[in-house]
Amino acid sequence: MNADINPIYTRPFHPTRVNGDAIHALALWLKANGSRQIRQAPDWRSVMRERYPVGLFTEDEVRELCDLMCNSKAR
């Protein structure tokens, strides 16, 4: 361990010492990317492909299951 630095006595910068431009850039990035997962509807076909083995459901069954999931989330 480095003898010159004691982690107990190191303190982070006070929030007022953070660069205002950096905070603004972060706010813009969060506005554009922060809640993307919430806004985008899930791709139910890819969810089905990841969870279940190939051939377990026919294409018609997959379509019906996707329709059911989409309709149940809309309620």
C-alpha positions in Angstrom: 0.0 0.0 0.0 1.2 3.5 -0.8 2.4 5.1 2.4 1.9 8.7 1.1 -1.9 8.3 0.6 -4.2 7.2 3.4 -7.7 6.5 1.9 -9.3 7.4 5.2 -8.3 11.0 4.9 -8.9 11.5 1.2 -12.1 13.4 0.4 -13.8 13.8 -2.9 -14.2 17.3 -4.4 -17.2 19.3 -3.2 -20.0 19.4 -5.8 -19.5 23.1 -6.3 -15.9 22.4 -7.5 -17.1 20.3 -10.4 -16.9 21.9 -13.9 -20.3 23.3 -14.9 -19.6 22.4 -18.5 -19.1 18.8 -17.5 -22.3 18.7 -15.6 -24.2 20.2 -18.5 -22.7 17.7 -20.9 -23.6 14.8 -18.5 -27.2 16.2 -18.3 -27.5 16.3 -22.1 -26.2 12.7 -22.4 -28.6 11.4 -19.7 -31.5 13.2 -21.4 -30.6 11.5 -24.7 -29.6 8.1 -23.4 -30.5 7.7 -19.7 -34.0 6.2 -20.0 -33.8 4.6 -23.4 -34.6 1.2 -22.1 -37.9 2.4 -20.6 -39.0 4.2 -23.8 -38.2 1.4 -26.2 -40.6 -1.5 -26.4 -38.9 -4.9 -26.0 -38.4 -7.1 -29.1 -40.5 -10.1 -28.0 -39.1 -12.3 -30.8 -35.6 -11.9 -29.5 -36.8 -12.5 -26.0 -38.4 -15.8 -27.1 -35.2 -16.8 -29.0 -33.0 -16.2 -26.0 -35.3 -18.0 -23.5 -36.5 -21.1 -25.4 -34.8 -23.7 -27.6 -35.1 -23.5 -31.4 -38.1 -25.5 -32.7 -40.0 -25.5 -29.4 -42.7 -23.2 -30.9 -43.9 -23.0 -34.5 -43.9 -19.6 -36.2 -47.6 -19.3 -35.7 -47.2 -20.0 -32.0 -44.4 -17.4 -31.7 -46.6 -14.8 -33.5 -49.5 -15.5 -31.2 -47.3 -15.4 -28.0 -45.8 -12.1 -29.2 -49.2 -10.7 -29.8 -50.3 -11.8 -26.3 -47.3 -10.2 -24.6 -47.7 -6.9 -26.6 -51.4 -6.7 -25.7 -50.9 -7.6 -22.0 -48.2 -4.8 -21.7 -50.5 -2.2 -23.3 -53.0 -2.6 -20.5 
